[in-house]
Amino acid sequence: MQQECVTCKQNFTCSIESPTTCWCTKYPPILTVDAANGCLCPNCMDIKIKAAIQQYAIEVKEGKRINEAPSYAKGRQKMEEGIDYSIENGLLVMSSWHHLKRGKCCGSGCRHCPY
């Protein structure tokens, strides 16, 4: 179904009626999707999700939030580039979201550790 992004007004294809096949299922369930209020295009969703993850990680690190990521990230074994990791100078760099899904600090001094 064609939709207009509520943020940038670009047209895009949305499959919210079939949530298992929609492109947005690659993102972690960190935001509430409310199709009645309009959907976001892939670019705007990417920006909004990454900002929400960054804020979530800050709140966990500051002790303002208990990490609940593992409970709602269960079953999301597939890692998504740009969400769970990035490639920097040929190296795999895990994101804050990846560490939050793990649920605890590994003690390796990771750059994006939210703990």
N, C-alpha and C positions, 0 to 999 in steps of 0.2 A: 504494500500500500504506500502510495506517495504521501509524504508529510512535508510540512514546512518547519524548519528548525525555529523554536521559539526565541533563540538568541540571535542567530545571524541571518535568519529568513531564507536560507538556502533550502532547496528541495532535495530530499533524499528518500530512499526506500526504507520503510520500517515494517517489521514483522512482529509487532508487539502481541498480536493475536496468537502467535505461535512462538512463545518465549524460548523454546528449546532450539529454534533455528534462527532467531534474530541475531544480527551482528553484535548487539550490545551485551550478549551473554558472555563474551570474552572478558568483560570487566568485572571486578570484584563487586559483590552486592553491598556496597558501602553507602549508596544513595537510594532513596525511594524513587521508583519510577512511577509516574502518574500520567498515563496517556491522556486522561481527561483534560489535563492542563497543558498538553502538548509535549512533544518529544524533542530531543536534541539530536543534531546530526553527529556523525562519527567524530568530527574534529572538535566540536564544542563539548561532546561527552568526554572525550579524552582529556581536555583541559580541565573540566569540572571534576572528574574522578581523580586526576593526579593532585589537584589542589586539596580535595577532601582527604586523600590518603596522607598528604604532607601534614595537614592540620591534625589529623587523627594521631599520627606518629608523634607530633610535638606534644599533644595532650597526654599521651601515654608516658613519654619521657619526663614530663613535668609532674607526673603523678595525679593529673586532673581527671584521668580516665583509666579504668581497668581495661587491659587488653582483652577484647572479646572477639578479635579477629578469627582465632581458630574455630570457634563455635559456628560462625556463619561462613567460614571459608572451607568447611569440610567438603570433600568430594571434588574440590578444584585442584586436582593434581597437575593439570597441564599448566605450564608456566607461559606467560605472555610477555614477549619483549616489550619494554617500555612500561610495563606494570610491575612484573616480578623481577626483571633484570634489564640490564643494558650491556652493550658491548663497548668497552673503552680500550683503545689501543690493543685490540685483539683479546682482551681479557673479559671474562664474565663477571659483572659487578651486580650483586644482589641489591634489591631495593629495600626500602623500609617496609613495604607491604610484604615482601617475602619473609623478612624477619618477624613481622607481626604474625604471619600465618604459622611460623615455626612455634611461636608462643613463649620463647625464652631466649636469653642471650647465650651464645655459644662460647663466649669468652675469647674470641679471636681478634677483638678490636676492630670489627667491621666499620667501615666509613659511614654506612647508613643505619647503624644499629639504633633502634628507638628505645633501648633499655638503659 
